Amino acid sequence: MTTATLNIQEVLTDVIPGKSKILYGVSWEDYLEITENLLEETHIKTSFNRGVLKIMSLGFRHDNKSRFLHNLITATSLALRVRTIPAGSMSLISNRVRKGADPDESYYIQNYKRASFKRELFDDETDTPPDLVIEIDETHKSDDKFEIYAAFGIREFWLYDARVLRMFELSETGEYLLVEKSIALPILTDEILTRVLNRSQTEDQFEVLLYFEKWLQENK
């Protein structure tokens, strides 16, 4: 769908739960207005890059995977005594590069002391971006997020497509390179997280968390 003059209310009322909507030729100003209208809508996420606006309405399966992965990171933080500050799906918006996204999960780890405890949107002129962002691909692809998060200088990006979790580190050239273990939490590898996340989709999630807790104790 291409739009020159965006009807904000029409766009927001036409979003189908569990589906994604893509608009082309969207102005930066319209994107900012939509973001402001969606501040309290936690089940809807957006991304904006080069005039392309994606609006994703999330469902239970997506949120369950995202929350389970958050539980794994929390368990790791406690087991290793590594301070992590979750920022959730805090909207990341940059007037400097005119890009924006709402990650499924985000964390301050190396820069936990610089985490922003405020209700306003992230401001790239004054705030430090999260150290780690995570995307769960359930109803849409996150290919555009590589360019967006790289523009913010976010060092680590995880992407789980319901089969495999992949980890990426931002290189000095500004591109994400595939890595096998986390930069912020080196005990975590793509292999162990893929295994545990996949098990959580078919087994009792509490039992899977206990398995992961035991694995942490044996490998820390």
C-alpha distance (Angstrom), angle and dihedral (degrees) to the residues before:
residue distance angle dihedral
M1 . . .
T2 3.81 . .
T3 3.78 121.2 .
A4 3.78 133.6 -176.2
T5 3.79 97.3 177.0
L6 3.77 112.0 29.6
N7 3.79 121.7 -146.0
I8 3.80 98.5 -148.6
Q9 3.80 97.6 -164.8
E10 3.79 92.3 46.9
V11 3.80 90.8 51.9
L12 3.79 93.6 50.0
T13 3.81 96.4 45.5
D14 3.80 91.9 48.9
V15 3.80 96.2 60.7
I16 3.81 112.1 115.8
P17 3.84 117.3 -144.6
G18 3.80 111.7 -107.0
K19 3.81 92.2 14.4
S20 3.79 136.1 96.4
K21 3.78 128.6 -132.3
I22 3.81 125.7 -156.6
L23 3.82 124.9 -158.6
Y24 3.79 124.3 -172.9
G25 3.79 130.2 -153.8
V26 3.81 93.0 26.0
S27 3.79 117.0 161.8
W28 3.79 122.4 -125.5
E29 3.80 89.3 -119.8
D30 3.82 92.4 55.4
Y31 3.79 90.4 48.9
L32 3.81 90.8 53.2
E33 3.80 90.8 49.4
I34 3.80 92.0 50.2
T35 3.80 90.7 48.7
E36 3.79 90.7 51.9
N37 3.81 90.8 50.6
L38 3.80 90.9 51.2
L39 3.81 99.0 49.8
E40 3.81 92.4 110.5
E41 3.84 96.1 36.5
T42 3.80 100.8 93.4
H43 3.83 93.4 171.7
I44 3.81 92.4 61.6
K45 3.80 123.1 70.1
T46 3.78 130.9 -176.8
S47 3.79 140.4 -164.5
F48 3.79 130.2 -168.2
N49 3.80 128.9 -164.0
R50 3.81 131.1 153.4
G51 3.81 93.6 -13.8
V52 3.82 94.2 -49.3
L53 3.80 114.9 122.2
K54 3.80 120.0 -165.6
I55 3.79 119.9 -166.9
M56 3.80 116.3 -168.3
S57 3.79 123.8 -169.2
L58 3.79 106.9 -159.4
G59 3.78 128.4 -141.1
F60 3.80 136.2 -158.4
R61 3.82 96.6 -89.0
H62 3.79 91.8 54.0
D63 3.80 94.4 46.1
N64 3.79 92.4 45.6
K65 3.81 92.1 55.7
S66 3.78 91.5 45.0
R67 3.80 93.6 49.7
F68 3.80 92.4 45.1
L69 3.78 90.7 53.3
H70 3.79 88.5 49.4
N71 3.82 88.1 54.6
L72 3.81 89.8 53.3
I73 3.79 91.5 52.9
T74 3.80 91.7 46.8
A75 3.81 90.8 50.9
T76 3.80 90.0 49.4
S77 3.80 91.9 48.9
L78 3.80 91.7 52.4
A79 3.81 95.6 43.6
L80 3.80 93.8 49.9
R81 3.81 95.6 34.6
V82 3.80 89.8 -124.7
R83 3.78 113.8 152.3
T84 3.80 113.3 -125.7
I85 3.78 127.7 176.1
P86 3.82 112.9 -157.7
A87 3.79 114.8 -143.2
G88 3.80 94.8 179.2
S89 3.80 114.4 -162.9
M90 3.80 95.0 -18.8
S91 3.80 106.6 167.9
L92 3.79 111.1 -109.3
I93 3.80 110.3 -154.0
S94 3.79 127.8 171.4
N95 3.79 122.0 -168.0
R96 3.80 86.4 -177.2
V97 3.81 95.7 65.4
R98 3.82 97.6 14.2
K99 3.77 95.9 -125.0
G100 3.77 132.3 123.9
A101 3.79 144.1 174.2
D102 3.80 143.2 169.7
P103 3.82 106.4 -135.8
D104 3.78 118.3 -149.5
E105 3.81 89.5 -126.4
S106 3.80 133.0 0.1
Y107 3.79 134.8 -179.9
Y108 3.76 142.6 -165.9
I109 3.80 107.3 -143.7
Q110 3.80 113.2 141.6
N111 3.81 88.0 28.3
Y112 3.79 97.4 37.1
K113 3.81 91.2 131.8
R114 3.79 89.1 59.8
A115 3.79 96.0 51.2
S116 3.77 113.1 133.6
F117 3.81 113.7 -122.8
K118 3.76 99.0 -167.1
R119 3.78 138.3 108.8
E120 3.78 97.5 -130.0
L121 3.78 123.8 95.4
F122 3.77 119.8 -84.7
D123 3.81 112.0 -85.4
D124 3.80 114.4 -155.7
E125 3.81 90.8 -159.4
T126 3.80 93.3 63.2
D127 3.81 108.8 12.7
T128 3.79 133.8 75.3
P129 3.83 112.9 -125.6
P130 3.82 119.8 -122.7
D131 3.80 117.7 -86.5
L132 3.81 93.3 -133.7
V133 3.80 132.0 29.7
I134 3.80 126.0 -175.4
E135 3.78 132.2 -160.3
I136 3.80 127.3 -167.0
D137 3.81 112.8 -156.4
E138 3.79 106.8 -149.8
T139 3.82 106.8 132.9
H140 3.80 100.7 5.1
K141 3.79 142.6 31.4
S142 3.80 121.3 -108.8
D143 3.80 97.7 -152.1
D144 3.81 91.4 122.7
K145 3.81 90.8 56.4
F146 3.82 92.9 73.8
E147 3.79 91.7 67.8
I148 3.80 93.0 40.1
Y149 3.80 97.5 50.4
A150 3.80 92.2 41.4
A151 3.81 88.6 56.6
F152 3.81 88.4 56.6
G153 3.80 91.2 50.0
I154 3.80 93.5 -121.3
R155 3.78 104.9 170.0
E156 3.81 100.5 -152.7
F157 3.81 132.0 37.8
W158 3.82 127.3 179.4
L159 3.79 122.5 -165.1
Y160 3.81 123.9 -169.6
D161 3.79 117.4 -172.9
A162 3.84 97.2 -175.9
R163 3.82 90.7 -92.6
V164 3.79 108.9 46.8
L165 3.78 133.8 20.2
R166 3.78 112.8 -144.5
M167 3.80 126.4 -167.7
F168 3.79 125.3 -149.3
E169 3.80 132.8 -169.4
L170 3.80 123.1 -156.7
S171 3.79 109.5 -117.2
E172 3.80 128.1 -147.1
T173 3.80 88.5 -102.1
G174 3.81 90.8 60.0
E175 3.81 96.7 -106.7
Y176 3.80 128.6 117.9
L177 3.79 114.7 -115.5
L178 3.79 123.9 -161.5
V179 3.82 113.6 -109.8
E180 3.80 132.8 179.5
K181 3.80 99.9 -136.8
S182 3.77 137.7 35.0
I183 3.79 119.9 -91.5
A184 3.79 94.7 -150.5
L185 3.83 96.5 37.0
P186 3.84 105.2 26.9
I187 3.80 94.1 -177.6
L188 3.80 88.5 69.8
T189 3.79 117.1 82.3
D190 3.78 131.9 -177.4
E191 3.82 88.2 -113.3
I192 3.82 98.2 56.1
L193 3.80 94.6 42.3
T194 3.80 92.5 48.0
R195 3.79 90.5 49.6
V196 3.81 94.5 48.9
L197 3.80 95.6 42.0
N198 3.79 92.1 50.2
R199 3.79 91.5 48.5
S200 3.80 89.9 51.4
Q201 3.81 89.5 63.0
T202 3.81 94.6 59.8
E203 3.81 105.6 23.0
D204 3.78 137.6 57.1
Q205 3.79 103.1 -72.3
F206 3.80 94.1 -146.8
E207 3.81 90.2 56.5
V208 3.80 90.5 47.4
L209 3.81 89.7 52.9
L210 3.81 89.6 51.6
Y211 3.80 89.1 51.0
F212 3.80 90.2 50.9
E213 3.81 92.1 47.5
K214 3.82 89.4 53.5
W215 3.81 90.5 47.7
L216 3.81 90.2 53.0
Q217 3.80 92.2 51.9
E218 3.80 91.6 49.7
N219 3.81 95.3 46.8
K220 3.78 106.2 35.5
